[in-house]
Amino acid sequence: MGAYLLEWLSLFFRWFHVIAGVAWIGASFYFVWLDLSLRKPPQWKADKGISGDLWAVHGGGFYEIAKYKLEPEEMPKTLHWFKWEAYTTWLTGAAMMSIVYYANATAYLIDPSKVPFTSIGAIATSLLFLFGSYFIYEVIVRSHLGKNAFIFSTLIFILLVIASWGSYQLFSDRASFIHIGAILGTVMVGNVFFGIMPAQRALVDCVRRGEKPGKEVAELALQAKNRSLMNNYFTLPLIFTMISNHYPMMYAHEKGWLVLVFVGVITATARHYFNQKHLGHKKPRYLVIPAILTVLLIIWMRPEPIKPAPAIPATAAVAPTTTDSTPPATSTTTNTNTDTVTNANNSVSNDAATAEAVPVNASADDAMMDVVHTRCSTCHAVQPTQQGFAAPPAGIILQTPEDLKIHKAKIVTAVQTGYMPLGNITQLTDTERQQLVAYASSL
């Protein structure tokens, strides 16, 4: 019942997160475009304190948009604020992270091969990693370093590279991408809460009191604009991390943290092209560079060719692969007078039979299905036995060779990249992984 409820909560918050995110991203793109598209107004508008204006046509009508340098002539009766798009996106994202990665920490957050966290230890480390990163960012942005755009941007980039590498040392591959996305999202909403909104409130308060905004308010307004522009450059990398769990080939790469750095550079550079274009500066190199980097990334990430599954000789004895840290996936017994294979669920009564041979006429199906039942079917079954799963992930059931044949393309990708099993919770060995990929690809 608990897993069933978590599924519904995940569905609920995921959709709210998507809706809020789309609204926030749309508002961010629009206002950056608007600021960069404003042109010098006629003198009579400049005399009223208007710093730029813009005419647009949309939906069958004309729009006249004007931006005041600081305060308007009088306070408007209705003033629209843009803040809840950001707050709702972060709150629903935090809820999603709690439901998916914290409530199921052993499946999604922890990778025992990296750090053997307990659930509580992993969650505490995650929170410290997230808010510690934001604290460092806020210290830098408020310091004198934050006033130099080049130094500040370079420093933040270096810190994000370090954070990407660090997340891969601590958490599962999938969780690593999500943590960088959470850092970006927290920085962006922090820019709104601690930078943009205070500046806007100070400006509105001055206008309401009939006072001319002073130097302090002007500096707050400039800082708010810089933070808003920073959010604009973070938007595309953030969107990528939000949807990254659908692309295991990215985060499950052996150098996944570096893949994330590549994607961040590519998306931010593409965003810079459009920002320059809105200013009237057409610089196609800012599209050519991301295109070249994308091609290089594809070439670098290409998987190794899959080796065909070796044929099993008629007299061969095939024993299950085991390691000191991983218990045998199956245990079988044979009888020299029979041609049957004992089911993997039956226990071996003879202590000396540690790795019996597969009979002469047994097919590869038997050996591989033993691996599948032990390593995969705990989640991918009609009724999963793995804690935290009320239904098979993505509706994929893997219980027969026919099931493997139907889903072989997904199996090859997921197993080859290390995406499955999630966090390697069932301890699929490297040898078993190679055998499963070769077997599935040959179906």
Salt bridges, closest charged atoms under 4 A:
ASP35 OD1 - LYS67 NZ 2.87
ASP53 OD2 - LYS45 NZ 2.96
GLU64 OE2 - LYS45 NZ 2.45
GLU71 OE2 - LYS212 NZ 3.54
GLU138 OE2 - ARG142 NE 2.86
GLU138 OE2 - ARG227 NH2 2.81
ASP173 OD1 - LYS114 NZ 2.60
GLU211 OE2 - ARG209 NE 3.29
GLU432 OE1 - ARG375 NE 3.05
